[in-house]
Each structure stands twice: as structure tokens, then as C-alpha cells.
Amino acid sequence: MAYAGQGFPGAPYGQAPPGGPYGQAGAGAYGGPQPGAPYGGPQPGPYGGPAPGGSAPPGVDPEAFSWFQAVDADHSGFISVKELKQALLNSNWSTFNDETCLLMINMFDQSRSGRMDVYGFSALLRFIQQWKSLFQQYDRDQSGSISYTELQQALSQMGYNLSPQFSQLLLARYGQRSCSPSIQLDHFIQLCLQLQGSTHAFRERDTGLAGSLRLSYEDFLTMVLTHVM
């Protein structure tokens, strides 16, 4: 089953992303997260108990189906934003933020009901594992978060040509408020997806690949409302 909008931020202006897992198939690395692991992995059952078993529907990984049953606390057959938020943890054991959870559910919600079925959840697990692997790759000091220097390197390797001042702005927007701000996995996913949406919107208008645009105020608002918000 295909899911619209589940791509990754490739290099701007059509360049191939540098060696990363942006939409490319991986060798076994894109399965469900390991039980009990933070860094975006669902926890083992709603209250720390083992994830239940069961017969997975056709096309759904059995492990993903087990996690779906564990996360579906109200047994509705769907995952809500609240349920997803309680299931996903950053490396510092904080739950994923509401904005990222809503963003991901909207990406994998084929019914447009604001909830995910088991097929969407299975695809989401693969999606999160890809981002987790990429996050760990850029977290060079293995601190569990992305620092300013690591963010600059990550953006550059993704193909984005952004100034240090803009990277600092992103850190202030998505990072933890502290004397040494850094970005957790949930905000890293949110940052990259929103940057991807903004870049896609810009690229649609920048047909000559000039890297600059002249827009009316209403055209700008239309671009933001359509692709970013």
C-alpha cells in the first residue's frame, strides 16, 4: 500500500541526496524499532507490559501489528494523536511533541479521519526508523540530540545550502531551551519535513532554478498555506 507524502527531504533543485536513506530501500534496517528502546521506538505495551501478539493482516509486518495493538489503547482499531504521542519517546525519555505526531498521522492517514489504521501505522514505523537511523548518523557525539554544529553538517549533507544564521534560527525554533540548545528526534523530524515542504513549494515557483523569486504577498501566503502549514 502506497502512502502519499511520505518522502524524505532530498537535495534542493533536483540534486540526488548524498548517500542517505531518502526513499531508498535499505537492507533490513527499516523494520520496526526495537522493543523498549527510546529514540522514537514504541514502548512495550501501554503500561510497560509486553506487546500483545495476534494475526497480522495481509501486507502488515507481524511485529508492527503487535505494536499497533499495544498503542491502540482504546481498542478502536485506529491510532490517535494522543495514543501515538504516548508511544513514541526521544532519547531523553520525553514523549514526541504534538506537532510532530499530528504531522506524521496526517501523512499516513488515508481516510483523512485524523487517525491511522494498521497499514498506516506499519508504514509509519518504517518511516520513523529511517529518520532514527539518519538522526543517529548526524548525532556524531552520540549525545542523543543534534547540536548546532551537527545540524549545520546535517543540512549540508542533505543538500541544503543555508547560512549559519539560518541554522541558528532553526535551532532556536526547534531546539530545547537551554544554554546549549540541541534538537531531539521528534523536532528533527518536524524540522526536516517542514523544510522539505518549504523547499518543494519554492521549487515549484523557481522553474528556472535561479535560487530566488519575486512574489506578491498573496502568492507568498498561498505558497505557505498550501505546502507548509
Secondary structure, 3 states (H helix, E strand, C coil): CCCCCCCCCCCHHHCCCCCCCCCCCCCCCCCCCCCCCCCCCCCCCCCCCCCCCCCCCCCCCHHHHHHHHHHCCCCCCCECHHHHHHHCECCCCCECCHHHHHHHHHHHCCCCCCCECHHHHHHHHHHHHHHHHHHHHHCCCCCCCECHHHHHHHHHHHCCCCCHHHHHHHHHHHCCCCCCCCECHHHHHHHHHHHHHHHHHHHHHCCCCCCCCCCCHHHHHHHHHHHCC
